[in-house]
Amino acid sequence: MPYVNKPRPYAKEYAQYDGTEMVKKKRAQRNKARRMLEREGVVHKGDGKDVDHKKPLSKGGTTARGNLRAVPASTNRSVKRNKDSSLK
């Protein structure tokens, strides 16, 4: 716990990671996929489901409807990963 007795530098973290163009683009793709399935009634806010890409974006998948599915959050977040955080 590096920030026990001092404030966390959120502005610095945002500037170094969350504010980069690559991260913004990926976030926009995830939000677009979620909105698409919300319009169809497949997922709802607070339902505990994640929108999963059958072929991951990191492996060349798209945000097309045919590549999306709704799965429980616990299932989607338990994907096996390599040490560099890429999918196995």
C-alpha positions as CSV (number, residue, x, y, z in Angstrom):
1,M,0.0,0.0,0.0
2,P,2.1,2.9,-1.2
3,Y,-0.3,5.7,-0.4
4,V,-1.0,5.0,3.3
5,N,-0.1,8.4,4.8
6,K,-0.1,10.6,1.7
7,P,-2.6,11.5,-1.0
8,R,-2.7,9.5,-4.2
9,P,-1.6,11.5,-7.3
10,Y,-4.7,10.9,-9.5
11,A,-3.9,13.8,-11.9
12,K,-0.5,12.4,-12.5
13,E,-1.8,8.8,-13.1
14,Y,-4.4,10.2,-15.5
15,A,-1.8,12.1,-17.4
16,Q,0.5,9.2,-17.7
17,Y,-2.0,6.4,-18.5
18,D,-5.7,7.1,-18.6
19,G,-5.4,10.2,-20.6
20,T,-3.3,8.7,-23.4
21,E,-4.9,8.4,-26.9
22,M,-4.5,4.6,-27.0
23,V,-6.4,4.2,-23.7
24,K,-9.1,6.6,-24.7
25,K,-9.7,4.8,-28.0
26,K,-10.0,1.4,-26.3
27,R,-12.4,2.8,-23.7
28,A,-14.5,4.3,-26.5
29,Q,-14.7,0.8,-28.1
30,R,-15.8,-0.8,-24.9
31,N,-18.4,1.8,-24.2
32,K,-19.8,1.5,-27.8
33,A,-20.1,-2.3,-27.4
34,R,-21.9,-1.9,-24.1
35,R,-24.3,0.6,-25.5
36,M,-25.1,-1.6,-28.4
37,L,-26.1,-4.5,-26.2
38,E,-28.0,-2.2,-23.8
39,R,-30.2,-1.0,-26.7
40,E,-31.0,-4.6,-27.6
41,G,-32.0,-5.3,-23.9
42,V,-29.3,-8.0,-23.5
43,V,-27.5,-6.2,-20.6
44,H,-28.7,-3.6,-18.1
45,K,-26.9,-1.3,-15.7
46,G,-26.1,-3.1,-12.5
47,D,-26.9,-6.6,-13.7
48,G,-23.4,-8.0,-13.1
49,K,-22.8,-8.8,-16.7
50,D,-19.9,-7.8,-18.9
51,V,-19.9,-7.4,-22.6
52,D,-17.3,-9.9,-23.9
53,H,-15.7,-9.9,-27.3
54,K,-15.6,-13.4,-28.7
55,K,-12.4,-12.5,-30.5
56,P,-10.6,-10.0,-28.3
57,L,-9.8,-6.6,-29.5
58,S,-6.1,-7.3,-28.7
59,K,-6.2,-10.2,-31.1
60,G,-7.7,-8.3,-34.0
61,G,-11.4,-8.6,-33.1
62,T,-13.9,-5.9,-33.8
63,T,-16.9,-4.2,-32.0
64,A,-19.3,-5.6,-34.6
65,R,-22.5,-7.2,-33.1
66,G,-21.5,-10.7,-34.2
67,N,-18.3,-10.5,-32.1
68,L,-20.2,-9.5,-28.8
69,R,-21.8,-11.5,-26.1
70,A,-23.0,-10.9,-22.5
71,V,-21.3,-13.0,-19.9
72,P,-21.2,-12.9,-16.1
73,A,-18.4,-10.5,-14.9
74,S,-16.7,-13.3,-12.9
75,T,-16.4,-15.4,-16.0
76,N,-15.1,-12.5,-18.2
77,R,-12.5,-11.3,-15.7
78,S,-11.1,-14.8,-15.0
79,V,-9.4,-15.1,-18.4
80,K,-6.0,-16.7,-18.4
81,R,-3.3,-14.1,-19.1
82,N,0.4,-14.0,-19.8
83,K,2.9,-12.1,-17.6
84,D,2.6,-9.1,-19.9
85,S,-1.2,-9.1,-19.4
86,S,-1.9,-10.3,-22.9
87,L,-4.4,-13.1,-23.4
88,K,-3.2,-16.7,-23.6
